Structures are given as C-alpha cells and as structure tokens.
Amino acid sequence: MSNIKIKKISHLETIPVRSEVLRKGKPIESCYFEGDELEETVHFGLFNDEILIGVASIFKTKSNHFSEEKQYQLRGMAVLEDYQGKRLGGVLLEEAIRFVQQNQADILWFNARENAVNFYKNYNFRIFGKPFDINGIGIHYVMYMNFVG
Ligand SMILES: CC(C)(COP(=O)(O)OP(=O)(O)OC[C@H]1O[C@@H](n2cnc3c(N)ncnc32)[C@H](O)[C@@H]1OP(=O)(O)O)[C@@H](O)C(=O)NCCC(=O)NCCS
C-alpha cells in the first residue's frame, strides 16, 4: 500500500463501494441509508493513490439498547475485497473512533455482521445482547464502545 489517505466524502461517493461490498447483486436503492444526507452524518473514504477502496459512515443515531446521551452509529463499513485483510479496515475504524471522540461521544454502536465481529473485537468493541437476523443480509450482533469523560 503505497499512499493511503482518509478523506471526508459525500454519501453519493460511498455508493459504489457499499454496493460492491455490502449489497452485491442487490438493487442500488438498497445502498442508500436513511439519514445519509443529514448535515450531522459524516462519510469517510479510504483512498489508495486517489482510488477509493473503503468507506465508513457515522450517523448521530440513538439506539434503544443504550441510555447514553450522546450516541453515534457506525454504518456502511466496507473495504473492497482485493484490499481486505491488510489492516485497512482498521485505519478507517480508527478514524471513525477518533471523530466521535473529538465530538464528545458517550458511545459508538453498530450492527455488526457475524463475519466482522472478530475484526471489531480486535479494536475493543463489545457485543451487546443476542444475535439477530437482518432480512436478506444475515446474522448481526449489536456492538459498542463506551467513552468516558
Ligand atoms: C470487515 C472489514 C471492513 C474489515 O476490513 P479489513 O481491512 O479486511 O480488516 P483487517 O485487515 O484489519 O482485518 C480483517 C481480518 O484479517 C486479519 N488480518 C489482517 N492482517 C493480518 C495479517 N497481517 N496476518 C494475519 N491476519 C491478518 C485480521 O485479524 C482480521 O481477522 P478477524 O476478522 O478474524 O479478526 C472488511 O473485511 C469488509 O469490508 N468486509 C466485508 C463487508 C463487511 O463485513 N463489513 C462490515 C459490516 S458490519
């Protein structure tokens, strides 16, 4: 990996990567998430030599599972297949964590795909509750990280 950079991007720029990695074979409409266009939503793009190879978005969404006041949700975390397993997802995840911490988050939570649970555990996220099925996508776990102070 010669020249890896993270930049903020628009939700429209995330769509090709979301589509390829997270919604393969599904209609393009399924790649748009509610709240994508809100000003408080932030989209990060991971670039290798100016080519977009990964995306992650942060939504200011509250989960009923948690009582914390300032909650952020991670969504649409994806690295193109050719680039997976090279710790690049971790670079994106660390940027997302840094962003919510800078914005005084109490908690960062998300619905993790079963296959990505270990990836998130490596970054000290914990599982909340029991696994559940998201229709057409598969088994997920709620995962979270609390921040103090
Ligand atoms: C999940 C995802 C974002 C992680 O990004 P990534 O760049 O592949 O992440 P990493 O390279 O840091 O880690 C992936 C795995 O490779 C392993 N790995 C990474 N570098 C390694 C190395 N040098 N030697 C051995 N194993 C290594 C990690 O331990 C990790 O394994 P684990 O999942 O069993 O813990 C990415 O794989 C992806 O987009 N997957 C498909 C979509 C998806 O599931 N998104 C998450 C939705 S919740």
The ligand as a Tripos MOL2 file, in Angstrom:
@<TRIPOS>MOLECULE
LIG
   48    50     1     0     0
SMALL
NO_CHARGES

@<TRIPOS>ATOM
      1 C1        -14.9160   -6.0640    7.8440 C.3       1 LIG1
      2 C2        -13.9250   -5.2290    7.0300 C.3       1 LIG1
      3 C3        -14.3850   -3.7970    6.9580 C.3       1 LIG1
      4 C4        -12.5870   -5.2940    7.7550 C.3       1 LIG1
      5 O1        -11.6120   -4.5910    6.9980 O.3       1 LIG1
      6 P1        -10.2100   -5.2580    6.6770 P.3       1 LIG1
      7 O2         -9.3370   -4.2420    6.0570 O.co2     1 LIG1
      8 O3        -10.4260   -6.5220    5.9250 O.co2     1 LIG1
      9 O4         -9.7490   -5.5230    8.1820 O.3       1 LIG1
     10 P2         -8.3890   -6.1030    8.7350 P.3       1 LIG1
     11 O5         -7.4210   -6.3840    7.6710 O.co2     1 LIG1
     12 O6         -7.9260   -5.1720    9.8120 O.co2     1 LIG1
     13 O7         -8.8770   -7.4200    9.4470 O.3       1 LIG1
     14 C5         -9.5730   -8.4630    8.7420 C.3       1 LIG1
     15 C6         -9.0690   -9.8090    9.2180 C.3       1 LIG1
     16 O8         -7.7980  -10.0680    8.6780 O.3       1 LIG1
     17 C7         -6.8920  -10.3930    9.7150 C.3       1 LIG1
     18 N1         -5.5800   -9.8770    9.3710 N.ar      1 LIG1
     19 C8         -5.3000   -8.6310    8.9760 C.ar      1 LIG1
     20 N2         -3.9900   -8.5140    8.7460 N.ar      1 LIG1
     21 C9         -3.4390   -9.7240    9.0010 C.ar      1 LIG1
     22 C10        -2.1360  -10.2240    8.9420 C.ar      1 LIG1
     23 N3         -1.0940   -9.4790    8.5630 N.pl3     1 LIG1
     24 N4         -1.9380  -11.5230    9.2580 N.ar      1 LIG1
     25 C11        -2.9650  -12.2980    9.6240 C.ar      1 LIG1
     26 N5         -4.2470  -11.8660    9.7020 N.ar      1 LIG1
     27 C12        -4.4610  -10.5930    9.3950 C.ar      1 LIG1
     28 C13        -7.4500   -9.6970   10.9300 C.3       1 LIG1
     29 O9         -7.0100  -10.2780   12.1370 O.3       1 LIG1
     30 C14        -8.9250   -9.8900   10.7140 C.3       1 LIG1
     31 O10        -9.3340  -11.1650   11.1190 O.3       1 LIG1
     32 P3        -10.5980  -11.3400   12.0410 P.3       1 LIG1
     33 O11       -11.7550  -10.7260   11.2730 O.co2     1 LIG1
     34 O12       -10.7260  -12.7910   12.2220 O.co2     1 LIG1
     35 O13       -10.2750  -10.5910   13.2820 O.co2     1 LIG1
     36 C15       -13.7150   -5.7870    5.5920 C.3       1 LIG1
     37 O14       -13.1620   -7.0610    5.6370 O.3       1 LIG1
     38 C16       -15.0060   -5.8130    4.7910 C.2       1 LIG1
     39 O15       -15.3590   -4.8400    4.1440 O.2       1 LIG1
     40 N6        -15.7070   -6.9740    4.8160 N.am      1 LIG1
     41 C17       -16.9120   -7.1690    4.0630 C.3       1 LIG1
     42 C18       -18.0230   -6.2260    4.4830 C.3       1 LIG1
     43 C19       -18.3160   -6.3040    5.9510 C.2       1 LIG1
     44 O16       -18.4840   -7.3550    6.5400 O.2       1 LIG1
     45 N7        -18.3780   -5.0930    6.5680 N.am      1 LIG1
     46 C20       -18.6720   -4.9560    7.9700 C.3       1 LIG1
     47 C21       -20.1480   -4.7630    8.1230 C.3       1 LIG1
     48 S1        -20.5700   -4.7730    9.8450 S.3       1 LIG1
@<TRIPOS>BOND
     1     1     2 1
     2     2     3 1
     3     2     4 1
     4     2    36 1
     5     4     5 1
     6     5     6 1
     7     6     7 2
     8     6     8 1
     9     6     9 1
    10     9    10 1
    11    10    11 2
    12    10    12 1
    13    10    13 1
    14    13    14 1
    15    14    15 1
    16    15    16 1
    17    15    30 1
    18    16    17 1
    19    17    18 1
    20    17    28 1
    21    18    19 ar
    22    18    27 ar
    23    19    20 ar
    24    20    21 ar
    25    21    22 ar
    26    21    27 ar
    27    22    23 1
    28    22    24 ar
    29    24    25 ar
    30    25    26 ar
    31    26    27 ar
    32    28    29 1
    33    28    30 1
    34    30    31 1
    35    31    32 1
    36    32    33 2
    37    32    34 1
    38    32    35 1
    39    36    37 1
    40    36    38 1
    41    38    39 2
    42    38    40 1
    43    40    41 1
    44    41    42 1
    45    42    43 1
    46    43    44 2
    47    43    45 1
    48    45    46 1
    49    46    47 1
    50    47    48 1
@<TRIPOS>SUBSTRUCTURE
     1 LIG1         1 GROUP 0 **** ****
